[in-house]
C-alpha cells in the first residue's frame, strides 16, 4: 500500500465488521452493552480508511478521504467524487456475561460462524451474483433495500454511465 491509487481507478471494498457487545442478564437485572467491540472479520481488525496506513493489527482499506460510515446503510464512500465505495458487512452479536461463567456456549459460537468471518467465508461464493451476503443498495435501483455485491457494483456503474 505504499503507492496511492491513481484517480482514474475506482475502488469497491467490502469488509467484515463483526461487532460483539457484552450484556449482563442475570435474573431480573439486565444491562445492555452500549459500545460494541469491533472484531473486524476475526482475521483483520476493523478497517482504517487510509489505504497507505499500516495499523499494527492490519485492516487498512481502499477508501482514502471517505465519509464516515453511515450506521443505517453501513456504506461510506468518497467525500468528493466517486472513486471509493466501501461497505462494512456488519454483523452484531450480544454476549451475556453470565454465559461466560458456566461456558460461552452457542452465543460466542454464532460469532465465529458469522458469514462475514474470514474463518467461515468462501470469497468467490460470497462475492458472486445471487450470494447470500448482502449489502445495502445505495443507488435505489435494485428494487429492494439490499442486493449482492456484484449487482451493487453494476448498478453504480450503470447510474454513473447514465444507463439506469
C-alpha positions, 0 to 999 in steps of 0.5 A: 500500500505504499503507492496511492491509487491513481484517480482514474481507478475506482475502488469497491471494498467490502469488509467484515465488521463483526461487532460483539457487545457484552450484556449482563442478564442475570435474573431480573437485572439486565444491562445492555452493552452500549459500545460494541467491540469491533472484531473486524472479520476475526482475521483483520481488525476493523478497517482504517480508511487510509489505504497507505496506513499500516495499523499494527493489527492490519485492516487498512482499506481502499477508501482514502478521504471517505465519509464516515460510515453511515450506521443505517446503510453501513456504506461510506464512500468518497467525500468528493467524487466517486472513486471509493465505495466501501461497505462494512458487512456488519454483523452484531452479536450480544454476549451475556456475561453470565454465559461466560461463567458456566461456558460461552456456549452457542452465543460466542459460537454464532460469532465465529460462524458469522458469514462475514468471518474470514474463518467461515467465508468462501470469497468467490461464493460470497462475492458472486451474483445471487450470494447470500451476503448482502449489502445495502443498495445505495443507488435505489435501483435494485428494487429492494433495500439490499442486493449482492455485491456484484449487482451493487457494483453494476448498478453504480456503474450503470447510474454513473454511465447514465444507463439506469 
